[in-house]
Amino acid sequence: MSSDAAESYKKSKDSDAGSNNAHNNQSESQKPGDNAERNKSNKNSNESQGNCYCGKDRNLNIAELLCASCNRWFHESCIGYQLGKLVPFMTNYLFICKNCSPTGLETFKKNQAPFPQMCLTAIANLRQETVKDGSNRVLFSKDREIIPYIDQYWEAMTTMPRRVTQSWYATVQRALIKDIQVLFTYEEDANQGPMFGLYNMELTAIKPNYEAMIKQGQLKVTDMGIATSKLN
């Protein structure tokens, strides 16, 4: 290789090295900003997905309430408000956590639950019990399990006065049959009779319909978030 060619080759390599160094420096200079943005994004994501004042995950074995404003779940045991009797997987309530409340106090109201809601809550709890004991059953007897569950936890499930006669048994059956393939699934068992399960098996998806409450005027959207209409 001639001296001129060698000199030209050396300059070319030096130029490439300089270019690569500049590129690397630029990449390095971008990293802190990129990391900051990424951390900020992750933080926002975590905050939006976080639950409860305690920061712990959901616990399907206890009652939990969904805040109408921040859309986070709160464990019954972490809530300061005197909630009274509750069961898991209820949907007939209105709750605003203390972080979203303009007064810093929690807001809670339990509404009257129609029978389809009570049936859904009952089956969800029966299902979760079988998850705990490992039997993982998905269908439950109307007469031997669903109706007895509602009867046992009536006061916790609804504000509706307990029925003095057993005529509501037939109402439960009508509610279950009416919403087959909407809320419930159905099979006839030769030994146990009518068996019902949940159409949507995802228990974490069971929650109040706050959108409907907004339309009905029970909730209103403000600049500060979701606010309640007068509860009393």
DRENTOR-127611 format. One line per field, with one value per residue: x, y, z of N, C-alpha, C in turn; residue in three letters; residue number from 1. Coordinates in steps of 0.1 Angstrom, whole numbers. Example, Ala and Ser with C-alpha at 12.3 -4.5 7.8 and 13.67 -1.06 7.14 Angstrom:
BEGIN
n.east: (132|128)
n.north: (-57|-22)
n.up: (78|71)
ca.east: (123|137)
ca.north: (-45|-11)
ca.up: (78|71)
c.east: (132|129)
c.north: (-33|0)
c.up: (78|79)
code: (ALA|SER)
pos: (1|2)
END
This chain:
BEGIN
n.east: (9|6|21|5|-20|-22|-23|-47|-64|-61|-71|-97|-105|-102|-121|-144|-143|-146|-171|-186|-181|-193|-219|-223|-220|-241|-262|-258|-262|-289|-299|-304|-326|-344|-346|-357|-382|-392|-393|-411|-433|-437|-441|-465|-481|-480|-492|-517|-526|-524|-538|-559|-553|-533|-517|-515|-523|-554|-578|-597|-610|-622|-644|-644|-642|-649|-637|-655|-644|-615|-612|-600|-595|-605|-597|-620|-611|-593|-606|-620|-646|-676|-689|-708|-726|-712|-706|-682|-679|-701|-723|-740|-736|-722|-691|-666|-633|-611|-591|-600|-622|-635|-637|-620|-630|-644|-670|-699|-725|-750|-770|-804|-805|-814|-828|-813|-787|-782|-781|-759|-738|-740|-734|-708|-694|-698|-683|-657|-652|-649|-626|-608|-609|-600|-616|-627|-652|-678|-705|-735|-760|-793|-812|-799|-776|-774|-798|-798|-774|-781|-802|-788|-771|-786|-791|-766|-763|-783|-804|-830|-859|-860|-877|-907|-920|-915|-918|-900|-882|-890|-888|-860|-854|-867|-851|-826|-830|-839|-817|-799|-770|-764|-758|-756|-749|-763|-772|-789|-790|-791|-792|-791|-807|-816|-787|-765|-741|-716|-717|-696|-666|-646|-638|-627|-638|-662|-682|-695|-719|-710|-713|-740|-751|-742|-757|-782|-782|-772|-746|-722|-702|-674|-650|-632|-633|-653|-683|-707|-742|-766|-768|-786)
n.north: (-12|22|52|74|62|48|68|80|59|58|82|79|58|72|91|75|64|87|95|73|76|100|93|74|90|107|89|81|106|108|89|94|112|96|74|88|95|70|59|77|71|44|47|62|43|22|36|39|14|5|-5|2|18|6|-4|-31|-61|-71|-90|-116|-130|-115|-87|-61|-27|-7|24|51|72|71|46|25|-5|-12|-27|-40|-41|-21|2|31|39|30|3|-17|-49|-68|-86|-104|-94|-78|-56|-35|-8|24|40|62|69|82|96|107|121|154|162|147|125|92|81|62|41|17|1|-10|-43|-58|-91|-105|-94|-102|-130|-132|-123|-142|-167|-160|-159|-185|-198|-188|-199|-226|-224|-218|-242|-260|-276|-263|-259|-250|-248|-246|-257|-245|-249|-261|-246|-219|-205|-210|-196|-169|-166|-169|-147|-124|-98|-86|-85|-68|-39|-44|-54|-85|-113|-127|-149|-179|-172|-158|-176|-186|-163|-160|-181|-173|-150|-161|-178|-160|-145|-163|-170|-144|-133|-157|-193|-225|-258|-289|-311|-346|-355|-333|-314|-281|-264|-237|-213|-188|-167|-150|-159|-145|-134|-110|-91|-84|-57|-25|-8|20|38|37|47|74|82|80|100|96|99|124|140|160|187|180|153|123|130|127|127|141|120|113)
n.up: (0|-9|6|4|1|25|43|36|42|70|78|71|89|113|110|109|135|150|143|153|180|185|179|199|222|219|222|248|260|257|272|301|300|286|304|325|314|310|336|347|332|339|366|366|354|373|394|384|383|409|441|468|501|514|494|486|467|453|472|470|488|508|515|491|480|452|442|430|417|414|405|418|438|472|503|526|552|553|552|567|572|588|576|580|575|550|519|498|463|458|441|444|455|464|464|475|479|505|495|471|479|485|511|524|537|536|514|515|503|505|482|474|462|432|424|403|407|433|430|413|430|450|435|427|451|460|440|445|470|462|447|467|483|465|448|427|414|390|386|404|427|425|445|467|472|461|468|496|503|497|515|539|540|536|548|545|518|507|510|511|528|546|532|544|537|516|490|475|466|441|427|426|409|385|380|375|353|334|327|315|296|296|322|335|334|325|336|336|362|369|395|413|402|388|378|382|369|364|336|328|338|351|381|391|375|384|394|405|385|377|356|349|372|370|348|359|378|403|406|397|372|378|376|395|395|402|418|445|444|467|494|513)
ca.east: (0|14|20|-8|-32|-22|-27|-61|-71|-60|-80|-111|-108|-103|-134|-154|-143|-152|-186|-192|-180|-203|-232|-224|-222|-255|-271|-256|-268|-303|-304|-310|-339|-352|-349|-366|-395|-396|-396|-423|-444|-439|-447|-479|-488|-482|-502|-531|-530|-523|-551|-561|-544|-521|-509|-514|-531|-568|-580|-611|-616|-628|-652|-636|-650|-643|-639|-662|-636|-601|-613|-591|-602|-600|-601|-629|-604|-585|-616|-623|-660|-684|-696|-719|-724|-709|-700|-674|-685|-713|-723|-751|-731|-715|-680|-656|-622|-608|-581|-608|-633|-631|-637|-610|-637|-649|-684|-704|-739|-754|-784|-812|-800|-823|-824|-802|-774|-780|-777|-745|-730|-740|-726|-694|-688|-697|-672|-645|-650|-644|-612|-600|-608|-594|-626|-629|-665|-683|-719|-740|-774|-802|-820|-790|-765|-776|-809|-794|-765|-788|-809|-779|-764|-796|-789|-753|-763|-792|-812|-844|-863|-861|-891|-912|-924|-905|-922|-888|-874|-895|-882|-846|-854|-870|-840|-815|-834|-841|-803|-790|-762|-761|-751|-755|-750|-773|-773|-798|-783|-801|-793|-792|-816|-810|-774|-762|-728|-714|-714|-682|-659|-636|-644|-622|-645|-675|-680|-707|-721|-710|-717|-754|-754|-741|-769|-794|-781|-767|-732|-720|-688|-670|-636|-624|-635|-666|-689|-720|-754|-769|-771|-797)
ca.north: (0|34|61|82|53|45|80|82|49|61|94|73|51|82|98|66|63|99|94|63|81|110|86|68|101|112|79|82|118|107|79|99|117|84|67|96|94|56|58|84|63|32|52|65|30|16|43|37|0|2|-6|4|26|-3|-7|-45|-66|-75|-102|-120|-137|-105|-77|-50|-17|1|38|56|83|67|33|16|-13|-10|-38|-37|-40|-9|14|36|41|19|-2|-27|-62|-69|-99|-101|-94|-70|-45|-26|2|36|42|71|68|94|104|113|129|167|164|137|114|82|81|48|38|4|2|-22|-51|-67|-105|-109|-90|-111|-143|-131|-122|-156|-176|-156|-163|-200|-202|-185|-209|-238|-221|-220|-256|-268|-283|-256|-261|-238|-249|-247|-260|-234|-252|-265|-237|-205|-199|-210|-185|-156|-166|-167|-133|-114|-84|-81|-83|-59|-31|-49|-62|-100|-118|-135|-162|-184|-169|-153|-187|-186|-150|-163|-190|-165|-141|-169|-183|-148|-140|-173|-166|-130|-133|-170|-205|-234|-272|-297|-323|-356|-357|-321|-304|-270|-260|-224|-208|-174|-166|-145|-165|-136|-128|-97|-82|-80|-44|-17|-1|35|46|38|57|87|85|81|111|93|104|135|142|174|190|173|139|119|134|121|136|140|106|111)
ca.up: (0|-9|17|3|3|39|50|33|50|84|80|70|101|123|108|114|150|156|141|162|193|186|180|213|232|217|227|262|265|256|282|313|297|282|316|333|308|312|350|349|326|348|379|363|351|386|402|379|385|423|448|483|508|518|482|484|457|456|480|466|500|516|508|486|474|441|442|417|412|409|399|426|448|486|511|537|565|553|551|580|573|594|565|583|570|535|514|486|449|458|430|447|464|459|473|471|489|512|486|461|485|487|525|530|543|527|512|512|504|500|476|473|451|426|425|395|414|445|424|408|441|456|427|427|464|460|431|451|480|456|444|480|488|455|440|414|407|383|386|417|428|429|457|478|474|457|476|510|505|497|527|550|539|530|553|540|504|502|520|510|540|544|529|555|531|507|476|468|459|427|421|423|397|373|377|370|339|325|323|310|285|298|334|341|326|331|332|344|368|372|409|420|396|381|382|375|370|359|322|328|349|357|393|393|366|390|400|404|372|380|344|350|383|365|340|368|386|416|406|387|368|380|373|405|395|404|431|447|447|481|496|522)
c.east: (9|12|8|-20|-33|-27|-42|-69|-72|-70|-95|-114|-110|-117|-145|-155|-149|-167|-192|-192|-191|-217|-234|-227|-236|-265|-270|-263|-283|-308|-310|-324|-349|-356|-359|-381|-401|-400|-409|-435|-447|-445|-462|-487|-490|-492|-516|-536|-530|-537|-549|-550|-531|-512|-508|-524|-545|-568|-595|-617|-623|-635|-642|-645|-643|-647|-644|-653|-623|-601|-603|-600|-596|-606|-610|-621|-595|-593|-620|-638|-667|-693|-708|-716|-722|-705|-691|-683|-699|-712|-732|-746|-724|-704|-671|-645|-619|-598|-589|-619|-628|-630|-626|-617|-643|-664|-688|-719|-742|-768|-791|-807|-812|-819|-813|-788|-771|-775|-763|-735|-729|-732|-711|-687|-687|-685|-659|-642|-645|-630|-603|-598|-603|-603|-629|-641|-670|-698|-724|-755|-782|-808|-810|-779|-768|-787|-804|-783|-772|-796|-800|-774|-773|-793|-776|-754|-773|-798|-826|-848|-864|-875|-895|-917|-914|-909|-910|-880|-878|-889|-868|-845|-857|-858|-828|-818|-835|-827|-794|-783|-760|-753|-747|-754|-758|-771|-782|-791|-793|-803|-796|-801|-810|-797|-770|-748|-727|-710|-699|-675|-649|-641|-640|-630|-658|-674|-693|-707|-722|-715|-733|-758|-752|-753|-782|-793|-776|-752|-731|-705|-684|-655|-627|-625|-650|-671|-702|-730|-757|-774|-783|-810)
c.north: (12|43|70|74|50|56|83|72|52|72|89|66|61|88|89|65|75|100|85|69|92|104|80|79|106|102|80|94|117|97|84|104|105|76|75|94|80|54|65|77|51|36|55|52|22|22|40|23|-4|2|-3|13|19|-6|-22|-49|-69|-88|-106|-128|-128|-95|-66|-40|-10|15|43|66|78|53|23|8|-11|-21|-33|-33|-27|4|18|37|28|13|-11|-40|-61|-83|-95|-101|-88|-60|-34|-16|13|39|52|71|82|103|112|123|143|170|156|126|105|84|67|48|25|5|-11|-30|-59|-81|-109|-106|-99|-125|-143|-131|-136|-166|-173|-161|-178|-205|-199|-195|-222|-236|-223|-234|-265|-276|-277|-258|-248|-237|-252|-249|-248|-237|-255|-255|-222|-199|-199|-199|-172|-155|-163|-153|-122|-100|-78|-78|-72|-51|-35|-57|-77|-104|-128|-149|-167|-182|-164|-164|-188|-174|-153|-171|-182|-156|-149|-173|-171|-143|-151|-168|-151|-128|-147|-181|-215|-248|-279|-309|-333|-358|-344|-311|-293|-265|-247|-220|-194|-175|-160|-150|-157|-129|-113|-86|-77|-67|-36|-10|14|43|48|47|71|91|87|93|109|98|115|137|157|175|182|158|135|124|128|131|134|126|103|117)
c.up: (0|3|17|6|18|47|48|41|65|87|80|83|113|123|113|129|156|155|150|176|195|187|194|223|231|224|243|268|265|267|294|311|294|295|325|328|311|326|353|343|334|361|377|361|364|395|397|382|400|429|462|489|512|506|479|473|462|464|478|477|510|508|503|479|463|442|429|410|406|404|406|436|462|495|522|549|565|553|565|583|579|583|568|576|554|532|502|473|449|447|433|458|457|469|467|482|494|503|475|466|488|502|532|538|533|526|508|513|498|495|477|461|445|426|416|401|425|440|419|419|448|449|427|440|465|451|438|463|474|451|456|484|477|446|427|407|401|382|400|417|432|443|469|481|472|467|491|513|506|511|539|551|534|535|548|526|499|513|520|522|536|542|540|550|521|493|468|461|444|420|417|410|384|370|371|355|329|319|319|297|285|311|339|330|333|326|341|349|372|387|417|414|389|387|375|378|365|344|320|340|356|369|395|384|372|398|398|390|375|368|345|361|379|357|348|378|400|418|395|385|370|376|383|405|396|417|432|448|461|484|505|517)
code: (MET|SER|SER|ASP|ALA|ALA|GLU|SER|TYR|LYS|LYS|SER|LYS|ASP|SER|ASP|ALA|GLY|SER|ASN|ASN|ALA|HIS|ASN|ASN|GLN|SER|GLU|SER|GLN|LYS|PRO|GLY|ASP|ASN|ALA|GLU|ARG|ASN|LYS|SER|ASN|LYS|ASN|SER|ASN|GLU|SER|GLN|GLY|ASN|CYS|TYR|CYS|GLY|LYS|ASP|ARG|ASN|LEU|ASN|ILE|ALA|GLU|LEU|LEU|CYS|ALA|SER|CYS|ASN|ARG|TRP|PHE|HIS|GLU|SER|CYS|ILE|GLY|TYR|GLN|LEU|GLY|LYS|LEU|VAL|PRO|PHE|MET|THR|ASN|TYR|LEU|PHE|ILE|CYS|LYS|ASN|CYS|SER|PRO|THR|GLY|LEU|GLU|THR|PHE|LYS|LYS|ASN|GLN|ALA|PRO|PHE|PRO|GLN|MET|CYS|LEU|THR|ALA|ILE|ALA|ASN|LEU|ARG|GLN|GLU|THR|VAL|LYS|ASP|GLY|SER|ASN|ARG|VAL|LEU|PHE|SER|LYS|ASP|ARG|GLU|ILE|ILE|PRO|TYR|ILE|ASP|GLN|TYR|TRP|GLU|ALA|MET|THR|THR|MET|PRO|ARG|ARG|VAL|THR|GLN|SER|TRP|TYR|ALA|THR|VAL|GLN|ARG|ALA|LEU|ILE|LYS|ASP|ILE|GLN|VAL|LEU|PHE|THR|TYR|GLU|GLU|ASP|ALA|ASN|GLN|GLY|PRO|MET|PHE|GLY|LEU|TYR|ASN|MET|GLU|LEU|THR|ALA|ILE|LYS|PRO|ASN|TYR|GLU|ALA|MET|ILE|LYS|GLN|GLY|GLN|LEU|LYS|VAL|THR|ASP|MET|GLY|ILE|ALA|THR|SER|LYS|LEU|ASN)
pos: (1|2|3|4|5|6|7|8|9|10|11|12|13|14|15|16|17|18|19|20|21|22|23|24|25|26|27|28|29|30|31|32|33|34|35|36|37|38|39|40|41|42|43|44|45|46|47|48|49|50|51|52|53|54|55|56|57|58|59|60|61|62|63|64|65|66|67|68|69|70|71|72|73|74|75|76|77|78|79|80|81|82|83|84|85|86|87|88|89|90|91|92|93|94|95|96|97|98|99|100|101|102|103|104|105|106|107|108|109|110|111|112|113|114|115|116|117|118|119|120|121|122|123|124|125|126|127|128|129|130|131|132|133|134|135|136|137|138|139|140|141|142|143|144|145|146|147|148|149|150|151|152|153|154|155|156|157|158|159|160|161|162|163|164|165|166|167|168|169|170|171|172|173|174|175|176|177|178|179|180|181|182|183|184|185|186|187|188|189|190|191|192|193|194|195|196|197|198|199|200|201|202|203|204|205|206|207|208|209|210|211|212|213|214|215|216|217|218|219|220|221|222|223|224|225|226|227|228|229|230|231|232)
END
